[in-house]
Amino acid sequence: MRRIVLVGATLICGSLFVGCSRKPAQTAPPPPEVLVTTVTPQDVPRVLERVATLDGFINANINAQVQGYIISRDYKEGSVMKKGDLLFQIDPRPFQAAAAQAKGALARDKANQVKADADEKRALDLFKKKVISDQERDTAIAAAGSSRANVEADEAAVQQAELNLGYTKVIAPIDGMAGFANSQVGDLVGPTTGPLTTVSQIDPIKAVVTAGEGPFTDFVSRHPDATERNAYIKTLNFDLILGNGEMYPHKGKFYALDRSLDPRTGSIRYYVTFPNPGNILRPGQFGKVRFVADMKKGAMVIPQEAVNELQGNFQVAVVDENNKVSIRPVKMGERIGAMWEVTEGLKPGDKVVVQGLQKAREGSTVTVKDWTPPADALVSKADQEKKP
Protein backbone atom coordinates (compact mmCIF):
# COMPACT_ATOMS: atom_id res chain seq x y z
CA MET A 1 0.00 0.00 0.00
CA ARG A 2 2.81 2.35 0.90
CA ARG A 3 4.43 1.61 -2.46
CA ILE A 4 1.15 2.35 -4.32
CA VAL A 5 0.67 5.70 -2.50
CA LEU A 6 4.23 6.70 -3.29
CA VAL A 7 3.86 5.94 -6.95
CA GLY A 8 0.60 7.87 -7.10
CA ALA A 9 2.10 10.90 -5.40
CA THR A 10 5.04 10.79 -7.78
CA LEU A 11 2.72 10.72 -10.81
CA ILE A 12 0.65 13.62 -9.48
CA CYS A 13 3.72 15.78 -8.83
CA GLY A 14 5.14 14.93 -12.23
CA SER A 15 1.94 15.91 -13.99
CA LEU A 16 1.81 19.16 -12.04
CA PHE A 17 5.43 19.89 -12.92
CA VAL A 18 4.81 19.26 -16.60
CA GLY A 19 1.66 21.42 -16.56
CA CYS A 20 3.42 24.30 -14.86
CA SER A 21 6.38 24.18 -17.24
CA ARG A 22 4.27 24.60 -20.42
CA LYS A 23 4.26 28.18 -21.96
CA PRO A 24 1.15 29.66 -23.64
CA ALA A 25 1.25 29.71 -27.46
CA GLN A 26 2.43 33.14 -28.92
CA THR A 27 0.15 34.93 -31.45
CA ALA A 28 1.61 37.00 -34.35
CA PRO A 29 1.17 40.84 -34.11
CA PRO A 30 -1.34 42.40 -36.53
CA PRO A 31 0.06 44.04 -39.69
CA PRO A 32 0.93 47.73 -39.22
CA GLU A 33 -1.66 50.25 -40.33
CA VAL A 34 -0.90 52.75 -43.12
CA LEU A 35 -2.93 55.42 -44.90
CA VAL A 36 -3.03 55.17 -48.69
CA THR A 37 -4.38 57.20 -51.59
CA THR A 38 -5.48 55.79 -54.93
CA VAL A 39 -3.82 57.32 -57.98
CA THR A 40 -6.49 58.77 -60.28
CA PRO A 41 -5.96 61.04 -63.31
CA GLN A 42 -7.76 64.31 -62.72
CA ASP A 43 -7.97 67.89 -63.90
CA VAL A 44 -6.16 69.75 -61.16
CA PRO A 45 -6.61 73.48 -60.60
CA ARG A 46 -3.26 75.12 -60.00
CA VAL A 47 -4.10 77.41 -57.11
CA LEU A 48 -1.48 80.01 -56.17
CA GLU A 49 -1.29 81.88 -52.90
CA ARG A 50 0.94 84.88 -52.23
CA VAL A 51 1.48 87.34 -49.41
CA ALA A 52 -0.03 90.78 -50.03
CA THR A 53 0.06 94.19 -48.38
CA LEU A 54 -2.96 96.48 -48.63
CA ASP A 55 -2.53 100.08 -49.71
CA GLY A 56 -4.75 102.95 -50.71
CA PHE A 57 -5.76 103.03 -54.36
CA ILE A 58 -4.62 106.68 -54.32
CA ASN A 59 -2.59 108.18 -51.48
CA ALA A 60 -2.57 111.98 -51.70
CA ASN A 61 -0.01 113.67 -49.49
CA ILE A 62 -1.44 117.06 -48.51
CA ASN A 63 1.29 119.73 -48.52
CA ALA A 64 1.15 123.47 -47.89
CA GLN A 65 1.69 125.39 -51.14
CA VAL A 66 2.45 128.69 -49.37
CA GLN A 67 4.28 129.55 -46.17
CA GLY A 68 2.24 130.71 -43.22
CA TYR A 69 0.78 129.86 -39.83
CA ILE A 70 -2.06 127.34 -39.48
CA ILE A 71 -5.05 129.05 -37.89
CA SER A 72 -7.52 126.13 -38.00
CA ARG A 73 -7.86 122.41 -38.64
CA ASP A 74 -11.26 121.90 -40.20
CA TYR A 75 -11.61 118.12 -40.49
CA LYS A 76 -11.96 115.20 -38.12
CA GLU A 77 -8.94 112.94 -38.24
CA GLY A 78 -9.74 109.49 -39.61
CA SER A 79 -12.97 110.64 -41.25
CA VAL A 80 -14.14 110.22 -44.83
CA MET A 81 -13.67 113.38 -46.91
CA LYS A 82 -15.13 114.56 -50.19
CA LYS A 83 -13.12 116.25 -52.90
CA GLY A 84 -13.00 119.98 -52.10
CA ASP A 85 -13.61 119.64 -48.33
CA LEU A 86 -11.57 122.06 -46.23
CA LEU A 87 -8.75 120.45 -44.24
CA PHE A 88 -6.61 123.34 -42.94
CA GLN A 89 -6.71 127.13 -43.00
CA ILE A 90 -3.46 129.10 -43.24
CA ASP A 91 -3.49 132.75 -42.11
CA PRO A 92 -4.69 134.57 -45.27
CA ARG A 93 -3.98 138.18 -44.26
CA PRO A 94 -0.49 138.53 -45.80
CA PHE A 95 -1.79 137.06 -49.05
CA GLN A 96 -4.87 139.29 -49.05
CA ALA A 97 -2.58 142.31 -48.77
CA ALA A 98 -0.35 141.00 -51.58
CA ALA A 99 -3.40 140.47 -53.79
CA ALA A 100 -4.65 144.00 -53.09
CA GLN A 101 -1.24 145.44 -53.90
CA ALA A 102 -1.08 143.50 -57.18
CA LYS A 103 -4.55 144.74 -58.18
CA GLY A 104 -3.55 148.32 -57.40
CA ALA A 105 -0.48 148.05 -59.61
CA LEU A 106 -2.63 146.61 -62.39
CA ALA A 107 -5.09 149.51 -62.17
CA ARG A 108 -2.26 152.04 -62.29
CA ASP A 109 -0.62 150.48 -65.30
CA LYS A 110 -3.93 150.13 -67.12
CA ALA A 111 -4.39 153.91 -66.75
CA ASN A 112 -0.88 154.45 -68.07
CA GLN A 113 -1.67 152.15 -70.97
CA VAL A 114 -4.68 154.25 -71.95
CA LYS A 115 -2.49 157.35 -72.16
CA ALA A 116 0.30 155.51 -73.98
CA ASP A 117 -2.13 154.10 -76.56
CA ALA A 118 -3.51 157.58 -77.20
CA ASP A 119 -0.01 159.01 -77.55
CA GLU A 120 0.86 156.23 -80.00
CA LYS A 121 -2.21 156.92 -82.15
CA ARG A 122 -1.54 160.66 -82.14
CA ALA A 123 2.12 160.15 -83.05
CA LEU A 124 1.21 157.97 -86.03
CA ASP A 125 -1.25 160.57 -87.33
CA LEU A 126 1.32 163.33 -86.96
CA PHE A 127 3.97 161.21 -88.64
CA LYS A 128 1.73 160.63 -91.62
CA LYS A 129 1.30 164.41 -91.88
CA LYS A 130 5.08 164.75 -91.58
CA VAL A 131 4.76 166.84 -88.46
CA ILE A 132 7.04 164.72 -86.22
CA SER A 133 10.23 162.81 -86.91
CA ASP A 134 10.80 159.07 -87.12
CA GLN A 135 12.41 159.13 -83.69
CA GLU A 136 9.41 160.72 -82.03
CA ARG A 137 7.08 158.21 -83.67
CA ASP A 138 9.26 155.26 -82.54
CA THR A 139 9.42 156.64 -79.00
CA ALA A 140 5.63 156.77 -78.79
CA ILE A 141 5.26 153.24 -80.19
CA ALA A 142 7.83 151.87 -77.70
CA ALA A 143 6.15 153.61 -74.79
CA ALA A 144 2.78 152.09 -75.73
CA GLY A 145 4.31 148.64 -76.06
CA SER A 146 6.04 148.92 -72.70
CA SER A 147 2.77 150.00 -71.10
CA ARG A 148 0.93 146.98 -72.52
CA ALA A 149 3.71 144.69 -71.25
CA ASN A 150 3.41 146.19 -67.77
CA VAL A 151 -0.33 145.53 -67.79
CA GLU A 152 0.21 141.89 -68.81
CA ALA A 153 2.82 141.45 -66.05
CA ASP A 154 0.45 143.01 -63.53
CA GLU A 155 -2.36 140.70 -64.60
CA ALA A 156 -0.06 137.70 -64.07
CA ALA A 157 0.93 139.07 -60.66
CA VAL A 158 -2.74 139.41 -59.71
CA GLN A 159 -3.41 135.82 -60.80
CA GLN A 160 -0.44 134.60 -58.75
CA ALA A 161 -1.51 136.60 -55.71
CA GLU A 162 -5.06 135.24 -55.95
CA LEU A 163 -3.69 131.72 -56.42
CA ASN A 164 -1.54 132.08 -53.29
CA LEU A 165 -4.53 133.42 -51.41
CA GLY A 166 -6.52 130.38 -52.51
CA TYR A 167 -3.70 128.11 -51.29
CA THR A 168 -4.33 129.33 -47.74
CA LYS A 169 -7.35 127.01 -47.80
CA VAL A 170 -5.93 123.49 -47.90
CA ILE A 171 -8.60 121.23 -49.40
CA ALA A 172 -8.96 117.51 -50.10
CA PRO A 173 -7.98 116.77 -53.73
CA ILE A 174 -9.82 113.41 -53.82
CA ASP A 175 -12.60 111.49 -52.10
CA GLY A 176 -11.07 109.36 -49.37
CA MET A 177 -10.16 108.89 -45.75
CA ALA A 178 -8.04 111.54 -44.06
CA GLY A 179 -5.27 110.47 -41.72
CA PHE A 180 -3.93 112.07 -38.57
CA ALA A 181 -2.65 115.63 -38.83
CA ASN A 182 1.13 116.06 -38.81
CA SER A 183 0.88 119.81 -38.08
CA GLN A 184 -1.28 121.61 -35.56
CA VAL A 185 -2.79 125.07 -35.17
CA GLY A 186 -0.02 127.64 -34.73
CA ASP A 187 2.63 125.72 -36.68
CA LEU A 188 4.53 127.53 -39.39
CA VAL A 189 4.21 125.44 -42.53
CA GLY A 190 5.33 125.74 -46.11
CA PRO A 191 6.21 123.81 -49.26
CA THR A 192 9.29 122.27 -47.61
CA THR A 193 7.88 121.35 -44.19
CA GLY A 194 6.42 117.98 -45.25
CA PRO A 195 2.86 116.66 -45.57
CA LEU A 196 0.20 118.11 -43.32
CA THR A 197 -1.75 114.84 -43.60
CA THR A 198 -2.61 112.14 -46.13
CA VAL A 199 -5.93 111.40 -47.80
CA SER A 200 -6.28 107.85 -49.15
CA GLN A 201 -8.88 106.51 -51.53
CA ILE A 202 -9.59 103.06 -50.08
CA ASP A 203 -12.70 102.03 -52.03
CA PRO A 204 -11.49 100.25 -54.03
CA ILE A 205 -8.37 99.28 -52.14
CA LYS A 206 -5.36 97.65 -53.75
CA ALA A 207 -3.32 94.66 -52.63
CA VAL A 208 0.38 94.87 -53.47
CA VAL A 209 1.64 91.40 -54.40
CA THR A 210 5.23 90.35 -55.16
CA ALA A 211 6.27 87.60 -57.57
CA GLY A 212 9.77 86.29 -58.21
CA GLU A 213 11.69 86.66 -61.44
CA GLY A 214 11.35 82.94 -62.21
CA PRO A 215 7.56 82.87 -61.94
CA PHE A 216 7.33 86.08 -63.96
CA THR A 217 9.52 84.69 -66.76
CA ASP A 218 7.57 81.45 -66.79
CA PHE A 219 4.29 83.37 -66.91
CA VAL A 220 5.43 85.32 -69.98
CA SER A 221 6.59 82.10 -71.67
CA ARG A 222 3.17 80.53 -71.03
CA HIS A 223 1.45 83.58 -72.54
CA PRO A 224 3.87 85.08 -75.11
CA ASP A 225 1.20 87.02 -77.02
CA ALA A 226 0.52 90.36 -75.31
CA THR A 227 -3.12 90.52 -76.38
CA GLU A 228 -3.85 86.99 -75.17
CA ARG A 229 -1.92 87.64 -71.98
CA ASN A 230 -3.94 90.74 -71.15
CA ALA A 231 -7.19 88.94 -71.92
CA TYR A 232 -6.16 86.02 -69.68
CA ILE A 233 -5.29 88.32 -66.79
CA LYS A 234 -8.69 89.97 -66.94
CA THR A 235 -10.39 86.59 -66.44
CA LEU A 236 -8.66 85.93 -63.11
CA ASN A 237 -10.64 86.24 -59.88
CA PHE A 238 -8.68 86.80 -56.69
CA ASP A 239 -9.60 85.87 -53.13
CA LEU A 240 -8.24 87.78 -50.16
CA ILE A 241 -7.47 85.90 -46.94
CA LEU A 242 -7.29 88.32 -44.03
CA GLY A 243 -4.81 88.21 -41.18
CA ASN A 244 -7.26 86.35 -38.94
CA GLY A 245 -7.65 83.60 -41.55
CA GLU A 246 -11.11 84.68 -42.72
CA MET A 247 -11.97 84.94 -46.41
CA TYR A 248 -12.87 88.46 -47.55
CA PRO A 249 -16.35 88.30 -49.15
CA HIS A 250 -15.55 90.37 -52.27
CA LYS A 251 -13.54 89.16 -55.26
CA GLY A 252 -10.57 91.10 -56.59
CA LYS A 253 -9.39 91.92 -60.10
CA PHE A 254 -5.92 92.36 -61.55
CA TYR A 255 -5.08 96.05 -61.94
CA ALA A 256 -1.49 96.62 -63.05
CA LEU A 257 1.99 95.10 -63.32
CA ASP A 258 5.03 97.15 -62.34
CA ARG A 259 7.30 98.38 -65.13
CA SER A 260 10.48 96.73 -63.79
CA LEU A 261 11.87 94.13 -61.40
CA ASP A 262 13.54 95.15 -58.17
CA PRO A 263 17.27 94.50 -58.76
CA ARG A 264 17.83 93.93 -55.02
CA THR A 265 15.29 91.14 -54.63
CA GLY A 266 14.77 89.99 -58.21
CA SER A 267 11.02 90.32 -57.80
CA ILE A 268 8.25 92.27 -59.51
CA ARG A 269 5.12 93.80 -58.01
CA TYR A 270 1.58 93.76 -59.28
CA TYR A 271 -1.65 95.27 -57.97
CA VAL A 272 -4.99 93.60 -57.34
CA THR A 273 -7.98 95.80 -56.48
CA PHE A 274 -10.81 94.79 -54.14
CA PRO A 275 -14.12 96.58 -53.48
CA ASN A 276 -14.12 98.00 -49.97
CA PRO A 277 -17.63 99.14 -49.05
CA GLY A 278 -17.79 100.51 -45.54
CA ASN A 279 -13.99 101.01 -45.50
CA ILE A 280 -13.49 97.70 -43.71
CA LEU A 281 -10.00 97.24 -45.11
CA ARG A 282 -7.25 99.74 -44.34
CA PRO A 283 -3.82 100.47 -45.85
CA GLY A 284 -1.03 98.58 -44.13
CA GLN A 285 -2.99 95.39 -43.49
CA PHE A 286 -1.35 92.10 -44.42
CA GLY A 287 -3.13 89.19 -46.01
CA LYS A 288 -2.84 86.51 -48.67
CA VAL A 289 -4.08 86.67 -52.24
CA ARG A 290 -5.26 83.36 -53.72
CA PHE A 291 -6.29 82.59 -57.29
CA VAL A 292 -6.61 79.72 -59.77
CA ALA A 293 -3.85 80.15 -62.33
CA ASP A 294 -4.96 77.41 -64.73
CA MET A 295 -6.06 73.76 -64.95
CA LYS A 296 -3.65 70.86 -65.43
CA LYS A 297 -5.47 68.22 -67.48
CA GLY A 298 -5.28 64.53 -66.56
CA ALA A 299 -2.58 64.96 -63.92
CA MET A 300 -1.70 62.09 -61.57
CA VAL A 301 -0.91 63.80 -58.30
CA ILE A 302 -0.02 62.36 -54.92
CA PRO A 303 0.77 64.06 -51.62
CA GLN A 304 4.33 65.32 -51.34
CA GLU A 305 4.72 63.46 -48.04
CA ALA A 306 4.23 60.17 -49.90
CA VAL A 307 7.47 60.69 -51.87
CA ASN A 308 10.80 59.63 -50.45
CA GLU A 309 13.82 61.38 -51.99
CA LEU A 310 17.20 59.64 -51.84
CA GLN A 311 20.24 61.18 -53.53
CA GLY A 312 18.15 62.85 -56.20
CA ASN A 313 16.02 59.77 -56.85
CA PHE A 314 12.38 59.46 -55.86
CA GLN A 315 10.55 56.44 -54.45
CA VAL A 316 7.03 55.64 -53.32
CA ALA A 317 5.56 52.69 -51.44
CA VAL A 318 2.78 50.94 -53.40
CA VAL A 319 0.36 48.45 -51.83
CA ASP A 320 -1.03 45.67 -54.09
CA GLU A 321 -4.36 43.84 -53.89
CA ASN A 322 -2.89 41.44 -51.26
CA ASN A 323 -1.77 44.36 -49.09
CA LYS A 324 1.86 43.63 -49.91
CA VAL A 325 4.23 46.60 -50.10
CA SER A 326 6.60 47.24 -53.00
CA ILE A 327 9.01 50.17 -53.19
CA ARG A 328 8.80 51.71 -56.66
CA PRO A 329 11.03 54.37 -58.31
CA VAL A 330 9.14 57.28 -59.86
CA LYS A 331 9.78 60.48 -61.77
CA MET A 332 8.19 63.65 -60.46
CA GLY A 333 6.89 66.73 -62.24
CA GLU A 334 5.36 69.95 -60.95
CA ARG A 335 4.49 70.60 -57.33
CA ILE A 336 0.92 71.84 -56.95
CA GLY A 337 0.37 73.01 -53.40
CA ALA A 338 0.85 70.04 -51.06
CA MET A 339 0.54 67.66 -54.00
CA TRP A 340 3.16 66.46 -56.49
CA GLU A 341 2.62 65.33 -60.05
CA VAL A 342 3.97 61.85 -60.96
CA THR A 343 5.12 61.65 -64.59
CA GLU A 344 6.51 58.08 -64.61
CA GLY A 345 6.36 54.99 -62.39
CA LEU A 346 2.70 54.89 -61.41
CA LYS A 347 -0.49 53.97 -63.19
CA PRO A 348 -4.14 54.75 -62.45
CA GLY A 349 -5.49 52.63 -59.60
CA ASP A 350 -2.18 52.20 -57.75
CA LYS A 351 -2.46 52.62 -53.99
CA VAL A 352 0.36 54.76 -52.61
CA VAL A 353 1.25 54.95 -48.93
CA VAL A 354 0.89 58.52 -47.62
CA GLN A 355 1.31 58.07 -43.87
CA GLY A 356 3.17 55.24 -42.15
CA LEU A 357 6.07 55.01 -44.63
CA GLN A 358 8.42 53.88 -41.87
CA LYS A 359 6.23 50.77 -41.42
CA ALA A 360 5.95 50.02 -45.14
CA ARG A 361 8.98 47.87 -45.97
CA GLU A 362 9.58 45.96 -49.17
CA GLY A 363 7.50 42.76 -49.18
CA SER A 364 5.79 43.47 -45.86
CA THR A 365 2.05 43.14 -45.28
CA VAL A 366 0.11 46.15 -44.02
CA THR A 367 -3.40 47.11 -43.01
CA VAL A 368 -4.77 49.71 -45.40
CA LYS A 369 -6.96 52.72 -44.65
CA ASP A 370 -7.88 55.55 -46.98
CA TRP A 371 -6.10 58.89 -46.59
CA THR A 372 -8.25 62.07 -46.61
CA PRO A 373 -6.59 65.11 -48.22
CA PRO A 374 -6.79 68.51 -46.44
CA ALA A 375 -9.04 71.17 -47.90
CA ASP A 376 -6.15 73.31 -49.18
CA ALA A 377 -4.03 70.48 -50.58
CA LEU A 378 -3.86 72.11 -54.01
CA VAL A 379 -2.99 75.59 -52.75
CA SER A 380 0.52 76.63 -53.69
CA LYS A 381 2.30 78.66 -51.04
CA ALA A 382 4.19 81.73 -52.15
CA ASP A 383 7.53 80.58 -50.76
CA GLN A 384 7.24 77.13 -52.35
CA GLU A 385 5.55 77.77 -55.68
CA LYS A 386 7.83 78.10 -58.69
CA LYS A 387 5.15 78.97 -61.22
CA PRO A 388 3.41 82.32 -61.72
C-alpha positions in Angstrom: 0.0 0.0 0.0 2.8 2.4 0.9 4.4 1.6 -2.5 1.2 2.3 -4.3 0.7 5.7 -2.5 4.2 6.7 -3.3 3.9 5.9 -7.0 0.6 7.9 -7.1 2.1 10.9 -5.4 5.0 10.8 -7.8 2.7 10.7 -10.8 0.6 13.6 -9.5 3.7 15.8 -8.8 5.1 14.9 -12.2 1.9 15.9 -14.0 1.8 19.2 -12.0 5.4 19.9 -12.9 4.8 19.3 -16.6 1.7 21.4 -16.6 3.4 24.3 -14.9 6.4 24.2 -17.2 4.3 24.6 -20.4 4.3 28.2 -22.0 1.1 29.7 -23.6 1.3 29.7 -27.5 2.4 33.1 -28.9 0.1 34.9 -31.4 1.6 37.0 -34.4 1.2 40.8 -34.1 -1.3 42.4 -36.5 0.1 44.0 -39.7 0.9 47.7 -39.2 -1.7 50.3 -40.3 -0.9 52.7 -43.1 -2.9 55.4 -44.9 -3.0 55.2 -48.7 -4.4 57.2 -51.6 -5.5 55.8 -54.9 -3.8 57.3 -58.0 -6.5 58.8 -60.3 -6.0 61.0 -63.3 -7.8 64.3 -62.7 -8.0 67.9 -63.9 -6.2 69.8 -61.2 -6.6 73.5 -60.6 -3.3 75.1 -60.0 -4.1 77.4 -57.1 -1.5 80.0 -56.2 -1.3 81.9 -52.9 0.9 84.9 -52.2 1.5 87.3 -49.4 0.0 90.8 -50.0 0.1 94.2 -48.4 -3.0 96.5 -48.6 -2.5 100.1 -49.7 -4.8 103.0 -50.7 -5.8 103.0 -54.4 -4.6 106.7 -54.3 -2.6 108.2 -51.5 -2.6 112.0 -51.7 0.0 113.7 -49.5 -1.4 117.1 -48.5 1.3 119.7 -48.5 1.1 123.5 -47.9 1.7 125.4 -51.1 2.5 128.7 -49.4 4.3 129.6 -46.2 2.2 130.7 -43.2 0.8 129.9 -39.8 -2.1 127.3 -39.5 -5.1 129.0 -37.9 -7.5 126.1 -38.0 -7.9 122.4 -38.6 -11.3 121.9 -40.2 -11.6 118.1 -40.5 -12.0 115.2 -38.1 -8.9 112.9 -38.2 -9.7 109.5 -39.6 -13.0 110.6 -41.2 -14.1 110.2 -44.8 -13.7 113.4 -46.9 -15.1 114.6 -50.2 -13.1 116.2 -52.9 -13.0 120.0 -52.1 -13.6 119.6 -48.3 -11.6 122.1 -46.2 -8.8 120.4 -44.2 -6.6 123.3 -42.9 -6.7 127.1 -43.0 -3.5 129.1 -43.2 -3.5 132.8 -42.1 -4.7 134.6 -45.3 -4.0 138.2 -44.3 -0.5 138.5 -45.8 -1.8 137.1 -49.0 -4.9 139.3 -49.0 -2.6 142.3 -48.8 -0.3 141.0 -51.6 -3.4 140.5 -53.8 -4.7 144.0 -53.1 -1.2 145.4 -53.9 -1.1 143.5 -57.2 -4.6 144.7 -58.2 -3.5 148.3 -57.4 -0.5 148.1 -59.6 -2.6 146.6 -62.4 -5.1 149.5 -62.2 -2.3 152.0 -62.3 -0.6 150.5 -65.3 -3.9 150.1 -67.1 -4.4 153.9 -66.7 -0.9 154.5 -68.1 -1.7 152.2 -71.0 -4.7 154.3 -72.0 -2.5 157.3 -72.2 0.3 155.5 -74.0 -2.1 154.1 -76.6 -3.5 157.6 -77.2 0.0 159.0 -77.5 0.9 156.2 -80.0 -2.2 156.9 -82.1 -1.5 160.7 -82.1 2.1 160.2 -83.1 1.2 158.0 -86.0 -1.2 160.6 -87.3 1.3 163.3 -87.0 4.0 161.2 -88.6 1.7 160.6 -91.6 1.3 164.4 -91.9 5.1 164.8 -91.6 4.8 166.8 -88.5 7.0 164.7 -86.2 10.2 162.8 -86.9 10.8 159.1 -87.1 12.4 159.1 -83.7 9.4 160.7 -82.0 7.1 158.2 -83.7 9.3 155.3 -82.5 9.4 156.6 -79.0 5.6 156.8 -78.8 5.3 153.2 -80.2 7.8 151.9 -77.7 6.1 153.6 -74.8 2.8 152.1 -75.7 4.3 148.6 -76.1 6.0 148.9 -72.7 2.8 150.0 -71.1 0.9 147.0 -72.5 3.7 144.7 -71.3 3.4 146.2 -67.8 -0.3 145.5 -67.8 0.2 141.9 -68.8 2.8 141.4 -66.1 0.5 143.0 -63.5 -2.4 140.7 -64.6 -0.1 137.7 -64.1 0.9 139.1 -60.7 -2.7 139.4 -59.7 -3.4 135.8 -60.8 -0.4 134.6 -58.8 -1.5 136.6 -55.7 -5.1 135.2 -55.9 -3.7 131.7 -56.4 -1.5 132.1 -53.3 -4.5 133.4 -51.4 -6.5 130.4 -52.5 -3.7 128.1 -51.3 -4.3 129.3 -47.7 -7.3 127.0 -47.8 -5.9 123.5 -47.9 -8.6 121.2 -49.4 -9.0 117.5 -50.1 -8.0 116.8 -53.7 -9.8 113.4 -53.8 -12.6 111.5 -52.1 -11.1 109.4 -49.4 -10.2 108.9 -45.7 -8.0 111.5 -44.1 -5.3 110.5 -41.7 -3.9 112.1 -38.6 -2.6 115.6 -38.8 1.1 116.1 -38.8 0.9 119.8 -38.1 -1.3 121.6 -35.6 -2.8 125.1 -35.2 0.0 127.6 -34.7 2.6 125.7 -36.7 4.5 127.5 -39.4 4.2 125.4 -42.5 5.3 125.7 -46.1 6.2 123.8 -49.3 9.3 122.3 -47.6 7.9 121.3 -44.2 6.4 118.0 -45.2 2.9 116.7 -45.6 0.2 118.1 -43.3 -1.7 114.8 -43.6 -2.6 112.1 -46.1 -5.9 111.4 -47.8 -6.3 107.9 -49.1 -8.9 106.5 -51.5 -9.6 103.1 -50.1 -12.7 102.0 -52.0 -11.5 100.2 -54.0 -8.4 99.3 -52.1 -5.4 97.7 -53.8 -3.3 94.7 -52.6 0.4 94.9 -53.5 1.6 91.4 -54.4 5.2 90.3 -55.2 6.3 87.6 -57.6 9.8 86.3 -58.2 11.7 86.7 -61.4 11.4 82.9 -62.2 7.6 82.9 -61.9 7.3 86.1 -64.0 9.5 84.7 -66.8 7.6 81.4 -66.8 4.3 83.4 -66.9 5.4 85.3 -70.0 6.6 82.1 -71.7 3.2 80.5 -71.0 1.5 83.6 -72.5 3.9 85.1 -75.1 1.2 87.0 -77.0 0.5 90.4 -75.3 -3.1 90.5 -76.4 -3.9 87.0 -75.2 -1.9 87.6 -72.0 -3.9 90.7 -71.1 -7.2 88.9 -71.9 -6.2 86.0 -69.7 -5.3 88.3 -66.8 -8.7 90.0 -66.9 -10.4 86.6 -66.4 -8.7 85.9 -63.1 -10.6 86.2 -59.9 -8.7 86.8 -56.7 -9.6 85.9 -53.1 -8.2 87.8 -50.2 -7.5 85.9 -46.9 -7.3 88.3 -44.0 -4.8 88.2 -41.2 -7.3 86.3 -38.9 -7.7 83.6 -41.5 -11.1 84.7 -42.7 -12.0 84.9 -46.4 -12.9 88.5 -47.5 -16.4 88.3 -49.1 -15.6 90.4 -52.3 -13.5 89.2 -55.3 -10.6 91.1 -56.6 -9.4 91.9 -60.1 -5.9 92.4 -61.6 -5.1 96.0 -61.9 -1.5 96.6 -63.1 2.0 95.1 -63.3 5.0 97.1 -62.3 7.3 98.4 -65.1 10.5 96.7 -63.8 11.9 94.1 -61.4 13.5 95.1 -58.2 17.3 94.5 -58.8 17.8 93.9 -55.0 15.3 91.1 -54.6 14.8 90.0 -58.2 11.0 90.3 -57.8 8.2 92.3 -59.5 5.1 93.8 -58.0 1.6 93.8 -59.3 -1.6 95.3 -58.0 -5.0 93.6 -57.3 -8.0 95.8 -56.5 -10.8 94.8 -54.1 -14.1 96.6 -53.5 -14.1 98.0 -50.0 -17.6 99.1 -49.1 -17.8 100.5 -45.5 -14.0 101.0 -45.5 -13.5 97.7 -43.7 -10.0 97.2 -45.1 -7.2 99.7 -44.3 -3.8 100.5 -45.9 -1.0 98.6 -44.1 -3.0 95.4 -43.5 -1.4 92.1 -44.4 -3.1 89.2 -46.0 -2.8 86.5 -48.7 -4.1 86.7 -52.2 -5.3 83.4 -53.7 -6.3 82.6 -57.3 -6.6 79.7 -59.8 -3.8 80.2 -62.3 -5.0 77.4 -64.7 -6.1 73.8 -65.0 -3.6 70.9 -65.4 -5.5 68.2 -67.5 -5.3 64.5 -66.6 -2.6 65.0 -63.9 -1.7 62.1 -61.6 -0.9 63.8 -58.3 0.0 62.4 -54.9 0.8 64.1 -51.6 4.3 65.3 -51.3 4.7 63.5 -48.0 4.2 60.2 -49.9 7.5 60.7 -51.9 10.8 59.6 -50.5 13.8 61.4 -52.0 17.2 59.6 -51.8 20.2 61.2 -53.5 18.1 62.9 -56.2 16.0 59.8 -56.8 12.4 59.5 -55.9 10.6 56.4 -54.5 7.0 55.6 -53.3 5.6 52.7 -51.4 2.8 50.9 -53.4 0.4 48.5 -51.8 -1.0 45.7 -54.1 -4.4 43.8 -53.9 -2.9 41.4 -51.3 -1.8 44.4 -49.1 1.9 43.6 -49.9 4.2 46.6 -50.1 6.6 47.2 -53.0 9.0 50.2 -53.2 8.8 51.7 -56.7 11.0 54.4 -58.3 9.1 57.3 -59.9 9.8 60.5 -61.8 8.2 63.6 -60.5 6.9 66.7 -62.2 5.4 69.9 -61.0 4.5 70.6 -57.3 0.9 71.8 -56.9 0.4 73.0 -53.4 0.8 70.0 -51.1 0.5 67.7 -54.0 3.2 66.5 -56.5 2.6 65.3 -60.0 4.0 61.9 -61.0 5.1 61.6 -64.6 6.5 58.1 -64.6 6.4 55.0 -62.4 2.7 54.9 -61.4 -0.5 54.0 -63.2 -4.1 54.8 -62.4 -5.5 52.6 -59.6 -2.2 52.2 -57.7 -2.5 52.6 -54.0 0.4 54.8 -52.6 1.3 55.0 -48.9 0.9 58.5 -47.6 1.3 58.1 -43.9 3.2 55.2 -42.2 6.1 55.0 -44.6 8.4 53.9 -41.9 6.2 50.8 -41.4 5.9 50.0 -45.1 9.0 47.9 -46.0 9.6 46.0 -49.2 7.5 42.8 -49.2 5.8 43.5 -45.9 2.0 43.1 -45.3 0.1 46.1 -44.0 -3.4 47.1 -43.0 -4.8 49.7 -45.4 -7.0 52.7 -44.6 -7.9 55.6 -47.0 -6.1 58.9 -46.6 -8.2 62.1 -46.6 -6.6 65.1 -48.2 -6.8 68.5 -46.4 -9.0 71.2 -47.9 -6.2 73.3 -49.2 -4.0 70.5 -50.6 -3.9 72.1 -54.0 -3.0 75.6 -52.7 0.5 76.6 -53.7 2.3 78.7 -51.0 4.2 81.7 -52.2 7.5 80.6 -50.8 7.2 77.1 -52.4 5.6 77.8 -55.7 7.8 78.1 -58.7 5.2 79.0 -61.2 3.4 82.3 -61.7 
